[in-house]
Amino acid sequence: MIAAHVPVQRAPDARLLVLDEHGVMSHHTRAEFLDFVRRGDAVVANDAATLPASLFGIHAPTGRAIEVRLAARRSLLPGDVRRFSAVDFRTPTEHRALPPPMQAGDSLRLGPLTASVTRVLAHPRFVDLRFENRAGDIWSGLARHGRPIQYAYVQAPLAIWDTWTRIASQPVAFEAPSAGFILDWASIRSIRDRGACFATVTHAAGISSTGDEALDALLPFDEPYHIPASTAALIEASKRNGGRVMAIGTTVVRALEHAANGDGTITAGFGIATQRIGPATRLRAVDAIVSGTHEKGTSHYELLRAFQDDVALRAMAREAEARGYRTHEFGDSVLLVKRARS
């Protein structure tokens, strides 16, 4: 499929490919997403703002230039900002050189920030690091020196606001929760006018790719989230009245399914989504998902397999390819309803 290379969040020609509960496929404009929202549904989106999580600097032991991409964190609390997991990167993504070998104790000079590697994780390019600066200085250092994580298919440098959805609030995501680009304030009002409800969770959306096959196999990393009590209550009321839960993005699915009880009710509060969602997953909370168009083999595509079987997804991929659907965060969208049990 064609990579969307221009950072336009709500392109007027954006499209929506729909797979309903019977596996029937149809094509629409993305604005027509609202036509699939029913009275009583709960539409849930991720309100996380995106961090400037790409940091260029120097690997002090070797003096070599590096790019560190912050990729995971165990907390959403603003004061708990010293410890991250990170991927050592070079750009452009498909032409980068091998990074210098890292080991515990290595110092990294990242603009105004200083960090040390505390341990190497399950891959030589995946490390835990600790910033040595004070929390306030870390936030200002990220704001002044950091850049949004960017891939080579987007040619112009991204501004941080290119990655923020209309509902962006707390800056905790490492990449944009880009399914939320389908929303604006008018569409949220329309959701409510249709007798559905709109609610949010906050989920630290992780990176979608590392460019390394072995490292990509570890995705998605563990990701912290917060589900407000009001969101849990709206979901329970919707299900009790026969409505569906429509997740705007894979991050919402991860958070809600991790917090779901056996009856589909949601435990509110803070948590860390550690699970992988795929074809063997029995979805307990979420009935439909709006997402980007994802390529087979990615963790995002694997999550879609929990909603529809492989036959339907292969047909969807063929149709998207044939009709020139655009992939990645500024591309087109899909709406998958959980397949009805036969």
Protein Blocks (a to p, Z undefined) as FASTA:
>chain_A
ZZdfbdcfblckbccddddfkopacdddfklmmmmpcehiacdddfbdcddfbccdddfk
nopacddddfbdfbfbfklmmbccdddddddfklcccdddddehiacdehjbccddfbdc
fbfkbccdddfbdfklmmmmmmmmmccdddfklmbdcdfklmpcfklcbdfbfbdcfklm
mpcfklmmmmmmnopacdddddddddfbeoiaklmmmpccdddddddfklmmmmmmmmmn
opacddedjklmmmmmmmpcfkopacedddddfbdcdfklccfkbmbdcdddddehiakl
mmmmmmpcfklmmmmmmmmmmnopaehjklccddddddddZZ
